[in-house]
Each structure stands twice: as structure tokens, then as C-alpha cells.
Amino acid sequence: MQIIKKRTVLIMALLGIMGCSNTDTVSTNNVSPMINQAACCSSYSQFSWIPLQGTDISVAINAQSQIGQFPDGKSYFAAFSLPSHVEQMQVKLDSIIRKDQVFAPTVILLNANFQPVKTIDLKDFTLTSSNLLQRAAYQKTIMMTATKTPYMIVYSSEKYRGDTITIPHPERIRAEELGLPRPIVTDPEIKYALTGQLHLAFKPTQLKSYQVSTPALAPQAIIADSSVTPKVVAKAPTAVAVASSAMLPETEAFYNQQITSAIKQKNIKKALQLLDEAKRAGSTSAEAVFVDLVQ
């Protein structure tokens, strides 16, 4: 009898501890996450930019990301720029839902002077469902142009953080698509979080072109004595490529991280593609990182 009583007391104590633990978890989840650190920069022009080279990139928004002060609050963010040879590019942006949370995206498009031209709010995104080929995400297709909007910032507004949204369970969506009976499942509740995962797939729709005319003799050179070296006049090109400056440390680190990740996943083809992009963009360390990892 005494043994039974002791076991009962022990079970009740364990249940009490579990109850306290669950209560603490709920309380923590109800707190809207904020950023206490200072912003990295006083203006958009001081941000570090990731060039949209290749066909797609994945970017983790986490505690190591840049912090910006935006009109609707402070946020971790990622900033992207058009390559110098691209006039127009179509970008499909996904903010991926991971487990029970998502980075609620807001996009700012800026002109060449780093002045905001257009803001795309969360309500302008489409909430996609997961399937065999992709995960559920907030998705938006955006057009960037060199003349109007060569820069793009993705951040999260403070007004959304801590709120939740309920999305359809994948099994329920699948049953509806196949005309099957509705399964007994609970639709997951997704929380708008401070961090998350972005994926960008992009393709140029218009490249910058060049036109260089055949050198022609200036009239005064034709009239002058034939022994005199004629002057050469060349027509200026219709578009001028911007010379690539030294790669920013944050961009260099991004490429090195992507190359490392690709090699760890044994995707050498992607690693080589990233290496080529990094070298074209001005990286001085990407090749060394690649060689060290494949040896």
C-alpha cells in the first residue's frame, strides 16, 4: 500500500512539472519577438547587396542577418541587386513555411539612388500549398528593371510578428484534389516569426545591349597630308556596363556558405555554378573554399 501511495505522489509531481513546462511554452509563444540590437545602417545605400546571379538562390534570415530600421519597425532583412548586364529581370520570391512558423515578407523596390519606389505588403503575396515538388510558402513574382528598380529589400513588418495564420493541412488539400473523403486532421497554425527562409528563382527577360560602330576618319584627317596619322572617331556605345567593384564581405560570405552547402549535399554541379558566379562578381576567396572542400 505504501509503495502504491509513493508511486501516486511521484506521478502527480511529474504531471505538475509537465503542466508548468507547457504553461511556460505557451506564454513564450504569445510574446511578439522584437529586435533589441541597433540597425546596421543609417540609409539604404549602406546596405550590403546580394547580386542576382545564376538562376536561383536560397537565403536564411537569422540572427546573423543584417538589421534594418524600416518605416514599420526594425527587422532582419536580405537585400538584392540586379547584375550590371541585366536590364530587366523576373524574380519569383518564396518565403517558405518551416514547421510552424514563417517570415512574413514585405518588399521594398528602390531606384538607382536607393530611393523607395514601390512597397509590396504581405497581403499582396499568395499563400501556396505544399506538394511533392515544393513546400508551402508566401509567394510573389516581381519585375525588377535597371532603369527604375535595380534594388530589392525583403524584410518583415513588426505589425505581423507574433500573429498566427491557419493553413489547410496537406492531407486535406490532397483529398480535395483527388475527390476523396475529407481526412480527420487538424489544420496547422503558423506563426509569423522573426526569422525564416527565402528562396528566389529568377531569369533575365531583357539584357543590356552594346553597339560599337566601325571607326571612321574625321574630315580634317582626310583633307590633311596622307603621311599624317588620321584621327579616329568611334561612336559611343548605346549602353555602358558598370565595372564590378570589389565584392562586399557579406556577399563573399554568402557565396562561400552556398558553395559549402552544395558540396556537403554532394551537388558538385551547383557548387561549380556558384563558384563561377562568385568569381564573375569579384570574389577572391570562393575558389579557395571550393578547392579545400573537394580535396
C-alpha positions, 0 to 999 in steps of 0.5 A: 500500500505504501509503495502504491501511495509513493508511486501516486505522489511521484506521478502527480509531481511529474504531471505538475512539472509537465503542466508548468513546462507547457504553461511556460511554452505557451506564454513564450509563444504569445510574446511578439519577438522584437529586435533589441540590437541597433540597425546596421545602417543609417540609409539604404545605400549602406546596405550590403547587396546580394547580386542576382546571379545564376538562376536561383538562390536560397537565403536564411534570415537569422540572427546573423542577418543584417538589421534594418530600421524600416518605416514599420519597425526594425527587422532582419532583412536580405537585400538584392541587386540586379547584375550590371548586364541585366536590364530587366529581370523576373524574380519569383520570391518564396518565403517558405513555411518551416514547421510552424512558423514563417517570415512574413515578407514585405518588399521594398523596390528602390531606384538607382539612388536607393530611393523607395519606389514601390512597397509590396505588403504581405497581403499582396503575396499568395499563400501556396500549398505544399506538394511533392515538388515544393513546400508551402510558402508566401509567394510573389513574382516581381519585375525588377528593371535597371532603369527604375528598380535595380534594388530589392529589400525583403524584410518583415513588418513588426505589425505581423510578428507574433500573429498566427495564420491557419493553413489547410493541412496537406492531407486535406488539400490532397483529398480535395484534389483527388475527390476523396473523403475529407481526412480527420486532421487538424489544420496547422497554425503558423506563426509569423516569426522573426526569422525564416527562409527565402528562396528566389528563382529568377531569369533575365527577360531583357539584357543590356545591349552594346553597339560599337560602330566601325571607326571612321576618319574625321574630315580634317584627317582626310583633307590633311597630308596622307603621311599624317596619322588620321584621327579616329572617331568611334561612336559611343556605345548605346549602353555602358556596363558598370565595372564590378567593384570589389565584392562586399564581405557579406556577399563573399560570405554568402557565396562561400556558405552556398558553395559549402552547402552544395558540396556537403549535399554532394551537388558538385554541379551547383557548387561549380555554378556558384563558384563561377558566379562568385568569381564573375562578381569579384570574389577572391576567396570562393575558389579557395573554399571550393578547392579545400572542400573537394580535396 
